[in-house]
Amino acid sequence: MESYNLVKIFRNKKVLITGHTGFKGSWLSLWLNISGAKVYGISNNYKSTETNIKNFRLKKNVKNFNIDIRNFVKLNKIITKIKPDFIFHFAAQSLVGNSFKNPVYNFETNFNGTLNLLEVLRLSKFKCISIIITSDKSYKNLEIKRGYTENDILGGDDPYSASKASAEFVINSYFKSFLKNKKNLRIAICRAGNVIGGGDWSNDRLIPDIMRSIFNNKKVKLRNQSSTRPWQHVLDVLNGYLILASKLKKNNKLNGQSFNFGPPIKSNYTVLAIVREMKKNWNLLEWVFSNRTYHESTLLKLNSSKSLKYLNWKNKLDFKELIRLVTDWYKCFYENKNVYDFSIKQIRNFEKK
C-alpha cells in the first residue's frame, strides 16, 4: 500500500499526538494535517520547540494543549474530552545525555508519563487505536551483530535505556492485566532505530550538532566516529507507524504486539560515514574528533523482518537519499526559504516512491 493511499485512512479522524512539537511528532502532525485528519497535540515544551511550531505551522493546524504527561488528572481530562480515534505517544525525555544530568525527570517522564497514558486507556470507554513509541535502546545491549528481534531481552545500563525498558514492562503489564480484553482498545509498541531528518534541534545528537556547527561556522565535534547505528529518515519511520495503526485497526491479532522499525542490517553506517556523505551534499561541513563524556553503545542493530512480514513495511529511502533529504531540509532553513512548503514537498515526493 502506498503512503498516500494509506494516510487517507486518517482523513476526518481525530488523531492525538503526545509530544507533537518534537522532531517526529511535528512531522507526523504535518503529514496527518495535510491528509485531512483532525490533529490534536499535547506538549509542555513549547519554548524549546518554537522553531518546529513555526516551521510546521502547528499553532494554526493543530489543536494544541500545553500539558505535562506526568500530570494524570489533566491528561485524563483532555483525552476523555477529545475521545481520539488514534493516539501516537511520542512524549518523552529523549536524550541519553540529559538522562544523566537529570535522571529523576528522565524516569518520571518516560515511565510515569507512559503509565499515565495507560491508566487513561484503562478507564476509557471510547474506541481508540494507540501506538506507543519507545526506543531501540529498550533492548539490553549485548553488542550482538545479528540484530535485535522483538523477543530479545529488554534492559538498559544508562538511565535513558533503563527508563525505556521500564516503560515497556509497564505496557506489557497493563496490556495483559487490563487492556487485552477491552473491546474498545487496541495498542502496539514501536521500537525504531536512529531517526534523522529536518527539524531535529536536540542537543548532543549528531545531525543537530552538525547543523549548528555549520550555522556557526565551526567544526562539529564527533564522539566515537566508529559507532554504528540503524540510521533512517523520519518519513520512513512514520510511514511504518501509520501502517501499523491502520493494520491494527483491522487485525486484532496485532493487538499488544511490538514491532521494530529499522533499515536492513547491512545498511548500518558509522558516524564517520554519515558526516562524509553529508560533506558531499554540503561542502561547509568540517569536523574534529572528541572523546565521549558518557557511555554509549558502539554497536546497535535491529531486525525488522517482523514489520516486513506482517506490515509489508521497509525503508523506501537508501542511505544516499536519506542524507540528501536531511541536508536539503536544513539548507532550506539556513537560506530562510519557505520550510513549511518544502517539508510538504518532501512528504509528497516520499509518498510517490
C-alpha positions as CSV (number, residue, x, y, z in Angstrom):
1,M,0.0,0.0,0.0
2,E,1.4,3.4,-0.9
3,S,1.8,6.0,1.8
4,Y,-0.6,8.4,0.1
5,N,-3.4,5.9,0.0
6,L,-2.6,4.8,3.5
7,V,-2.9,8.2,5.1
8,K,-6.4,8.6,3.6
9,I,-7.4,6.2,6.3
10,F,-6.9,9.0,8.8
11,R,-9.0,11.6,6.9
12,N,-11.5,13.3,9.2
13,K,-10.3,11.1,12.1
14,K,-9.4,12.6,15.4
15,V,-5.7,11.9,16.0
16,L,-4.0,12.8,19.3
17,I,-0.2,13.1,19.2
18,T,1.7,13.5,22.5
19,G,5.0,15.3,22.1
20,H,3.7,16.8,18.8
21,T,6.1,19.7,18.8
22,G,9.1,17.5,18.9
23,F,11.1,16.1,16.0
24,K,9.0,13.1,15.0
25,G,5.8,14.4,16.4
26,S,5.9,17.6,14.4
27,W,6.5,15.7,11.1
28,L,3.6,13.4,11.9
29,S,1.4,16.3,12.8
30,L,2.1,18.0,9.4
31,W,1.7,14.8,7.5
32,L,-1.7,13.9,9.0
33,N,-2.9,17.5,8.8
34,I,-2.3,17.8,5.0
35,S,-4.0,14.4,4.7
36,G,-7.2,15.7,6.3
37,A,-7.0,14.4,9.8
38,K,-8.2,16.4,12.8
39,V,-4.9,16.6,14.7
40,Y,-4.7,17.3,18.5
41,G,-1.4,17.8,20.2
42,I,-0.1,17.5,23.8
43,S,3.2,19.1,24.7
44,N,4.8,21.0,27.6
45,N,8.0,22.0,25.7
46,Y,6.7,25.0,23.7
47,K,9.7,27.2,24.5
48,S,12.2,24.6,23.4
49,T,10.3,23.6,20.3
50,E,9.3,27.1,19.0
51,T,11.2,26.5,15.7
52,N,9.2,23.4,14.9
53,I,5.9,25.1,15.9
54,K,6.7,27.8,13.4
55,N,8.2,25.7,10.6
56,F,5.4,23.2,10.6
57,R,2.7,25.8,11.4
58,L,1.4,23.8,14.4
59,K,-0.4,26.7,16.0
60,K,-2.6,27.1,13.0
61,N,-3.2,23.5,12.0
62,V,-3.2,21.6,15.3
63,K,-5.4,21.9,18.4
64,N,-2.7,22.4,21.0
65,F,-2.8,21.5,24.7
66,N,0.1,22.6,27.0
67,I,0.1,19.6,29.4
68,D,2.9,17.7,31.2
69,I,2.2,14.0,30.7
70,R,3.3,13.4,34.3
71,N,0.1,15.1,35.3
72,F,-2.5,12.3,35.2
73,V,-5.5,14.5,36.1
74,K,-5.0,16.9,33.2
75,L,-4.0,14.2,30.8
76,N,-7.1,12.1,31.6
77,K,-9.4,15.2,31.3
78,I,-8.2,16.2,27.9
79,I,-8.1,12.7,26.3
80,T,-11.5,11.8,27.7
81,K,-12.9,15.1,26.2
82,I,-11.3,14.6,22.8
83,K,-12.1,10.8,22.5
84,P,-9.4,10.3,19.8
85,D,-9.7,7.6,17.2
86,F,-5.9,7.3,17.2
87,I,-3.2,8.1,19.7
88,F,0.5,8.3,18.8
89,H,2.6,8.6,22.0
90,F,5.9,10.3,21.4
91,A,6.2,12.5,24.6
92,A,9.4,11.6,26.4
93,Q,12.7,12.7,27.6
94,S,14.6,11.6,24.5
95,L,18.3,12.3,25.1
96,V,20.8,9.9,26.7
97,G,23.0,12.9,27.9
98,N,20.0,14.5,29.6
99,S,19.2,11.3,31.4
100,F,22.5,11.5,33.2
101,K,22.0,15.2,34.1
102,N,18.5,14.8,35.4
103,P,17.7,11.1,35.9
104,V,14.6,11.6,38.1
105,Y,12.9,13.7,35.4
106,N,14.0,11.2,32.8
107,F,12.3,8.3,34.7
108,E,9.3,10.3,35.7
109,T,8.6,11.4,32.1
110,N,9.4,8.1,30.3
111,F,8.0,5.7,32.9
112,N,5.3,7.7,34.7
113,G,4.2,9.5,31.5
114,T,3.6,6.2,29.8
115,L,1.9,4.8,32.9
116,N,-0.5,7.8,33.0
117,L,-1.5,7.2,29.4
118,L,-2.1,3.5,30.0
119,E,-4.3,4.4,33.0
120,V,-6.3,6.8,30.9
121,L,-6.8,4.0,28.4
122,R,-7.8,1.5,31.1
123,L,-10.5,3.9,32.3
124,S,-11.6,4.8,28.8
125,K,-14.9,3.9,27.0
126,F,-14.2,5.4,23.6
127,K,-12.8,3.3,20.7
128,C,-9.1,4.0,20.1
129,I,-6.0,2.7,18.4
130,S,-2.9,3.6,20.4
131,I,0.6,3.4,19.0
132,I,3.2,3.8,21.8
133,I,6.7,4.7,20.7
134,T,9.6,3.5,22.9
135,S,13.1,3.0,21.5
136,D,15.6,0.6,20.0
137,K,17.5,1.2,23.2
138,S,14.9,-0.7,25.2
139,Y,16.9,-3.8,24.3
140,K,19.6,-4.9,26.7
141,N,22.6,-4.1,24.5
142,L,24.9,-7.1,24.2
143,E,26.7,-5.7,21.2
144,I,25.4,-8.6,19.0
145,K,25.8,-8.5,15.3
146,R,22.6,-10.3,14.2
147,G,20.2,-7.5,15.0
148,Y,17.7,-7.5,17.9
149,T,14.3,-9.1,17.4
150,E,11.1,-8.2,19.2
151,N,11.5,-11.2,21.6
152,D,15.0,-10.3,22.7
153,I,15.6,-9.4,26.4
154,L,15.0,-5.8,27.4
155,G,17.1,-3.7,29.7
156,G,19.5,-0.8,30.0
157,D,22.6,0.3,31.8
158,D,22.2,4.0,31.3
159,P,19.1,6.0,32.7
160,Y,17.6,6.6,29.3
161,S,17.7,3.0,28.1
162,A,16.5,1.8,31.5
163,S,13.6,4.2,31.5
164,K,12.5,3.0,28.1
165,A,12.8,-0.7,29.0
166,S,10.8,0.1,32.2
167,A,8.1,1.7,30.1
168,E,7.9,-1.5,28.0
169,F,7.4,-3.6,31.2
170,V,4.5,-1.4,32.4
171,I,3.0,-1.5,28.9
172,N,3.1,-5.3,28.8
173,S,1.7,-5.5,32.4
174,Y,-1.2,-3.2,31.6
175,F,-2.0,-4.9,28.4
176,K,-2.1,-8.4,29.8
177,S,-3.8,-7.3,33.1
178,F,-6.3,-4.7,31.9
179,L,-6.3,-3.8,28.2
180,K,-6.2,-7.1,26.3
181,N,-9.9,-7.8,26.7
182,K,-11.2,-4.2,26.3
183,K,-13.1,-4.3,23.0
184,N,-12.8,-0.5,22.5
185,L,-9.0,-0.5,22.6
186,R,-6.0,-1.8,20.6
187,I,-2.4,-0.9,21.3
188,A,1.0,-1.7,19.8
189,I,4.6,-0.8,20.6
190,C,7.1,0.7,18.2
191,R,10.9,0.5,18.5
192,A,12.8,2.5,15.9
193,G,16.4,2.9,15.1
194,N,18.2,6.2,14.9
195,V,15.8,8.6,13.1
196,I,17.2,11.6,11.2
197,G,15.6,14.4,9.2
198,G,14.9,18.1,9.1
199,G,13.5,19.7,12.2
200,D,15.7,17.9,14.8
201,W,17.2,20.5,17.1
202,S,18.2,18.3,20.1
203,N,21.4,18.8,21.9
204,D,24.1,16.0,21.8
205,R,22.6,14.5,18.7
206,L,24.6,14.0,15.6
207,I,22.6,15.8,12.9
208,P,21.6,18.9,15.0
209,D,25.2,19.2,16.2
210,I,26.4,19.1,12.6
211,M,23.9,21.8,11.6
212,R,24.6,24.1,14.5
213,S,28.3,23.8,13.6
214,I,27.6,24.8,10.0
215,F,25.4,27.7,11.0
216,N,28.1,28.9,13.5
217,N,30.9,28.3,11.0
218,K,32.6,25.8,13.4
219,K,33.8,22.3,13.1
220,V,31.5,19.7,14.5
221,K,32.9,17.5,17.4
222,L,32.3,13.8,16.7
223,R,32.0,11.3,19.6
224,N,33.2,7.8,18.7
225,Q,33.2,8.0,14.9
226,S,33.2,4.2,14.5
227,S,29.8,3.7,16.3
228,T,27.2,2.2,14.0
229,R,23.5,3.0,14.1
230,P,20.4,2.0,12.1
231,W,20.1,5.4,10.5
232,Q,16.8,6.1,8.7
233,H,14.7,9.0,7.6
234,V,11.9,10.3,9.8
235,L,9.4,9.8,6.9
236,D,10.3,6.1,6.6
237,V,9.7,5.5,10.3
238,L,6.5,7.5,10.5
239,N,5.2,5.6,7.5
240,G,5.7,2.4,9.5
241,Y,3.8,3.8,12.4
242,L,0.9,4.8,10.2
243,I,0.9,1.4,8.5
244,L,0.8,-0.3,11.9
245,A,-2.0,1.9,13.1
246,S,-4.1,1.1,10.1
247,K,-3.3,-2.6,10.2
248,L,-4.0,-2.7,13.9
249,K,-7.5,-1.2,13.3
250,K,-8.3,-4.1,11.0
251,N,-6.4,-7.0,12.6
252,N,-6.9,-7.8,16.3
253,K,-4.1,-10.4,16.2
254,L,-1.6,-7.5,16.2
255,N,-3.0,-6.1,19.5
256,G,-0.4,-5.8,22.2
257,Q,2.5,-6.7,19.9
258,S,5.8,-4.8,19.4
259,F,7.5,-4.0,16.1
260,N,11.0,-3.0,15.1
261,F,11.4,-0.3,12.5
262,G,14.9,-0.1,11.1
263,P,16.9,-0.4,7.9
264,P,18.3,-3.7,6.6
265,I,21.0,-4.9,8.9
266,K,23.7,-4.5,6.2
267,S,22.7,-0.8,5.9
268,N,24.1,0.2,9.3
269,Y,26.6,3.0,8.9
270,T,29.1,4.6,11.2
271,V,29.0,8.2,12.4
272,L,32.0,8.9,10.2
273,A,30.2,7.6,7.1
274,I,27.3,9.9,7.9
275,V,29.4,13.1,8.0
276,R,31.4,12.1,4.9
277,E,28.2,11.6,2.9
278,M,26.8,14.9,4.2
279,K,30.0,16.6,3.2
280,K,29.2,15.6,-0.4
281,N,25.9,17.4,-0.1
282,W,27.1,20.4,1.9
283,N,30.7,21.4,1.5
284,L,30.6,23.7,4.5
285,L,30.7,20.7,6.9
286,E,34.0,20.2,8.7
287,W,34.7,18.0,11.8
288,V,37.1,17.0,14.5
289,F,37.1,14.0,16.8
290,S,36.4,14.3,20.6
291,N,36.0,11.9,23.5
292,R,32.7,10.7,24.8
293,T,31.6,12.1,28.1
294,Y,29.2,9.3,29.0
295,H,28.6,5.7,28.0
296,E,27.1,5.0,24.6
297,S,26.8,1.6,22.9
298,T,29.1,1.3,19.9
299,L,27.1,-1.4,18.1
300,L,23.3,-1.3,17.7
301,K,21.2,-3.2,15.1
302,L,17.6,-4.0,14.7
303,N,16.0,-6.9,12.9
304,S,12.8,-5.6,11.2
305,S,11.7,-8.8,9.5
306,K,8.5,-8.9,11.5
307,S,7.4,-5.5,10.2
308,L,8.1,-6.7,6.7
309,K,6.2,-9.9,7.2
310,Y,3.1,-8.5,8.9
311,L,3.0,-4.9,7.8
312,N,4.7,-5.1,4.4
313,W,7.0,-2.3,5.6
314,K,10.5,-1.5,4.8
315,N,12.6,1.7,4.2
316,K,11.9,3.4,0.9
317,L,15.0,5.6,1.1
318,D,18.5,4.3,0.7
319,F,21.5,5.8,2.5
320,K,22.4,8.5,-0.1
321,E,18.7,9.5,-0.5
322,L,18.1,10.0,3.2
323,I,21.3,12.0,3.7
324,R,20.3,14.2,0.7
325,L,16.8,14.8,2.2
326,V,18.3,15.8,5.5
327,T,20.8,18.2,4.1
328,D,18.3,19.7,1.7
329,W,15.9,20.5,4.5
330,Y,18.5,22.3,6.6
331,K,19.8,24.1,3.6
332,C,16.3,25.4,3.1
333,F,16.1,26.5,6.7
334,Y,19.6,28.0,6.5
335,E,18.7,30.1,3.5
336,N,15.5,31.4,5.0
337,K,13.3,29.8,2.4
338,N,9.7,28.5,3.0
339,V,10.4,25.5,5.2
340,Y,6.7,24.6,5.5
341,D,6.1,24.2,1.8
342,F,9.5,22.5,1.4
343,S,8.5,19.9,4.1
344,I,5.2,19.2,2.4
345,K,7.1,18.7,-0.9
346,Q,9.4,16.2,0.8
347,I,6.3,14.3,2.1
348,R,4.6,14.3,-1.2
349,N,7.7,13.1,-3.0
350,F,8.1,10.3,-0.4
351,E,4.5,9.2,-0.9
352,K,5.2,8.7,-4.7
353,K,8.1,6.4,-4.1
